[in-house]
Structure formats: C-alpha cells, structure tokens
Amino acid sequence: MLEAAGVAVFALTGALVATRKGMDPFGFILLATVTGVGGGTLRDLLLGRLVFWVRDPSDVLVCSGVALGAWAIAYLKPGMLDGWAGKRLLIWADSAGLALFAVAGTLKALDVGVSPLSAIALGAMTASFGGILRDILAGDRPMVLWSRDFYVTAAAAGAAMTALLSSLVIEPIIVMLVGIVTTFGLRAGSILFGWSFPNLPGSGSS
C-alpha cells in the first residue's frame, strides 16, 4: 500500500514535468512510468528479486492512468498544471514521493534480511532514483543536485529512522509514520527555510 501510493505520487511528478515540456500522451506515460517505478526497479535488481512491476503490472497501469489524466487536464485546461502553481505542485509532490519511497524501500529491504545499513542505502536509492531518471529524460538538472538542499539526505534520514525503529520492534504503522515525517520534514524545511549543509570552504553557492 505504501509503495503503491509512492508510485502514484511520483508518476504525477513525471506527468507534471511532461506538461511543462509539452509532450504527447505517450511522452506523459513514459515519463510518469519511469518516475513511478524507477527507484523500486533499482532496489529489486540490487536485491536479486523479480522486479515488482514485472511480477504485477498494476503499478504500470496506475502510472499510465495518472499520466493520461494529467494529459487530459493539460489539454482541456491549458496552464493549469504548468507555470508557478505547477512548479510548486511538482516540488511538493516530489517531496511526498521521496518520503513514501524512502520508507517503503527500507522496509522491503529489511523484509528480505539485508543488514540495516544496506537497507538504509536501498531506501535512499528507492526514493531518489526515479526522480533522477525523470529529470535526465526531460533534459533538466536532477532535483537531487539542486543547490545544497536536503534531498538524498532527507531520504537517508527517513530510511535510517525506519531501520532503527524496526529493530526496536515498534508497531509497523508508527515506524512508517515516523519515517515519512522525518523525510518529508527535512525536505520541507529545506524548501521553506533553506535548511542545508554549509558551503565547502572556497566554493560558491550553486
């Protein structure tokens, strides 16, 4: 359920980027699907498992539905999904997807018996890889490289909190909520208040 929500939210971010780029419906589907399943695909390949959307194509159908819905809105209501409002929606939807996937990726890794440190790394990869693919395919600078904003840092923190609480045998719903709040909170603080690491000595801000 958690991963399905992450797939849908990240698929929306892919569709929003496709709107800004003026793509056709198949471009919307491609970008939404790559974004929605990219991180989980990398995780499953590294774990040596059958990739989740190959085993059950329902996630691809979700991505396609989100993409076509967004294309229809963009076609019927020009300007509704792009411009300033669209950019803000993209940033916040991406933050939500980051949080959902950081937790889902970590829990999936822990479920197959990998070490907590490996699970944290896989959680961060699951959270960030789809967005990286989205931005590269769209010809944009990956959001993960924007300035010094907390992005992978936020995902890794949420993944670490998830792994830690899981080791303490705390109720799963609490583990998920704390992991999501940690990731989303750090990302939101970075967006709203400029939370970030300091510049390296002698380097300018990017």
PyMOL commands that set and color helices and strands:
alter all, ss='L'
color gray80, all
select helices_A, chain A and resi 2-21+25-47+52-55+58-76+83-111+116-137+143-145+152-167+172-193
alter helices_A, ss='H'
color red, helices_A
deselect
rebuild
show_as cartoon
